[in-house]
């Protein structure tokens, strides 16, 4: 939810103002409402970008070949973290994050470049 937790955390007493201590407890119990993760696994990254997990795997496979040839990767950046492939949301050192990748690869209004 994009709302501030203070607007939907329950009151401690009927008719009373929001209790700040109770709002803090709400934030602890519902961290997904107030914190954004730094990395996403493949399935979450696929959902976040609106792509299939197989598409991200294929992009990663092709980008490994591009990187080996000294070319710029076309897909989002990824990291190995604890033996698992994860995708950072924001840029992480020299790895492009999902947010910037989507901004740079988006085609406004779906217009494709036309060959002259």
Secondary structure by P-SEA (a helix, b strand, c coil): cccccccccccccccccccaaaaaaaaaaccccccccccccaaaaaaaacccaaaaaaaaaaaaaaaaaccccccbbbbbcccbbbbbcccccccccaaaaaaaaccccccccccc
